[in-house]
Amino acid sequence: MKILMVLTSHHQLGNTGKPTGFWLEEFAAPYYVFHDAGQEITLASPAGGQPPLDPKSDEPDAQTADTRRFRNDPTAQKLLANTEPLAGIRAEDYDAVFYPGGHGPLWDLAEDSYSISLLEQFWAAGKPVAAVCHAPGVLRKVKKPDDSPLVKGKRVTGFTNSEEEAVGLTAVVPFLVEDELKKAGGLFERAEDWGEFAVVDGHLVTGQNPASSTVAAEELLKLLKL
């Protein structure tokens, strides 16, 4: 099976002057779930090349077994440094798509026409669509074939308002993931802040936060019957 992982190219945290990007654990954990299951993985981003890493996700207290494994894996590092430009990606070439989070996707992937179109094609084809933490926010403008919001009537989760408040970025982000999913008609569910939690509804998988990255990836594999 071929799995596409789509990462952000956005590196500025609003008008704070601070950097952002993708969250390392939310890439590394799913990557190794897929890799260890023998899947063929393609990485893509709007700009192609090396996606920006949120430096906070590389701090000592944010490390996990998967992030440490990545730091000792030159093959994975080379793959990440050479992501494919999103505009050249075709949905028909892949069996599923997974979006890691970090704050970056809220600025670029949530608005990117190629990303929106790609997700709509995956969905219409009945292929698994998965996103974790802030990445469920990329679904906010994605439509079903009947032109209704993809998440309307769907059980979903994502980075909660209380988690965003806890990291002090409620007034910085362009939108709150929980609010946008609800606004689009999603049936938002959650666990306690920072708890492991993923929701599956049809061929849509969403994870709440970084701790939910592994379980979200495992649920995607279940949809592929692997």
N, C-alpha and C positions, 0 to 999 in steps of 0.2 A: 504494500500500500504506500501511497505517496501523500505525505502530510506537509502542508504549507504553514509556516509560521511567519506572521507579519508583525514587524516591530516599528516603532516610531522613529522619525528622523528629527523630531523637535527637541531642542536643547535648552530653551530659556523658560524659566519658571515665572511666567507672567511678566510683571514689571518690577520684580524683586531684585533683578540683577544677579540672581542665583541660577546655577545650572539645574537641568532636569534631564529626563530621557526615559529609558526603559528601566525596570527594576530587575536586577540580576537574578534573584531567586525565581522570579516569575518566567524568566527565559530558561534558566538552567534546569530547574526541576522538570518541566514538561519535556524539554529537549532530551533529557536522559530517560524519561519514561518511554518516549517514542524510539529513541536510539536503542535502548536495551530490549525493546520488543521487535527489533529488526526492521523498523520502518525507514523508508527513504524520506529524508527531511530536506526541504528547500526553505531558505530564509529570504525574506523580502522586506523592503522598506520603501517609503515614498522616494527618497533620494538615492537609494542604493548605497553600496559601500558600508562603512562602519557606522552602525547606529549609535547615538550618544547614550552613554550609561549614566544613570542618576548616581552621583558619587556617594550619596547616603546609603545606597544599596550595596556599596563596596566597603563600608565601614566594618570593623571587627564584630560588632554586635549584630550585624545583619547576615553573618555568614552561616551557611548550612553545609551539610555533606555534599550537596549538589554544587553549590557555588565553589567550594574548595576543589571539587573534582574538575570543574570547568577551568579553574586557574592552573591546573596541571594537565590540561588537555589541549595541545597545540592544534590538533585537527579541528576541534570545535571552535577554537579561537580564530583560526583562519577562515572557517565558514562564516562566522559572525562578522568578520572584518570585510567580507565580500558579499553582502546581501544583494540580491537581485533588485533592480528597480521595479517598483510595484506596477508601473504602467505596462511592463512587458509580460506580466503574469496572466495566464489564461486559466480560468476556473476548471475547464474541462480536463486539464492536465493533472488534477489532484483529486484525492478522495476525501479530504477533510481540511479544515483550516483552523488554526489556533492563534489567538491574539494575546500575547503577554501584556501586562499592564506597566505601571509606572505613570507618572503624571503626563508625560509627553503626548500620549495618544489623544488626550482631551483637546489638544490644540491642532494636531494635524490629521490623524486618522479619522477622527469624528467628523471632519469636514471634507476629507479627500474624496473626490469623485470616483477615482479608480477603486479605492477601498469600498465605498458604498456599492458600486456596481458589482464588484467581485463578490461581496457578501450576498447580494441579491441573487447572483447566479448560483452560488453554492446552495443557498436556501431553496431556490426554485427546483434545483436538481435533486433535492432530498439528501444532500451531503452534510455530515456533521459540521456545525459551526460552534466554536468554543472561544470563550474570552474570560480572563480572570482579572479581578481587582478593579482597576480603573478602566480596563479595556472593554467591559460591557458598555461603556459610554460610546464606543464607536458604532453601536447599533441604533443610536438615537434617530438617525435619518434613513435607516435602511427599511425598505418596503417589501411586502410580500407581493406575489404576482397580481393580487387583487387591489394593489395600491394602498392597503392598510399597513400600519406600522408592524414591522416584523415581530416586535415583542408584545403587541396587543393581545391580551388574553393568555399570555405565556407566563409561567412561573419563572422568575429570574432573580438573580442576586448580583451583587457587585459591592464595591467599596461604599460603606455606609456613610450617611451624614455625620454620625457620631465619630466614626473613625477619621473622617476628614477634619472634623473639629479638633480631634485629639492631636493631629499633626500640625494644627495651626494654619491650615491653608484654605479654609472655607471662603475667605474673601479674595483669594488669589486665583483659584481655578476658574475657568470660563463657565463651568456649570458643575453641579453636584450630580454624580452618577445616580444615586438613589432617586433624587427628584426627577431627573430626565427619564429614567426607566418608568417611573410611575406616570409621568406626564404622557408618555407614549402608550399607556394602557397596560404596561407590564404589571404582573402580580408579584410585587417585590417581597422576597423572604430574606431572612437573615439569621445568623447565630449571634452569639455574644461578640463584642469587639475583639478582633484578632484571632477568633476561633476558626478552625478548619470547617469550611462549609461550601458545598457545591450543589447546584440544582440542575436537573435534567428534565426538559419538557420537549418531547418529540426528538428532533435532531439538533436541539439547542442546548448547549452546556454553558453555565456561567458559574464562576467561583468568586467568593466574597473578597478575598484579600491575599497577601503573599502566602500565608499558611495554607491556602486552598489550591495552590498551583498544582501540586502532585495529584490530588484527588480529581481535579477538573480534567487533567490530562488522562488519567485512568478511565474516567467516564467516557471521554471521547473514544478511547480504544474499544470500550465495550460496545459503543454504537457501531464501530467497524467490525464487531464480532471477532476481535482478536484476543 
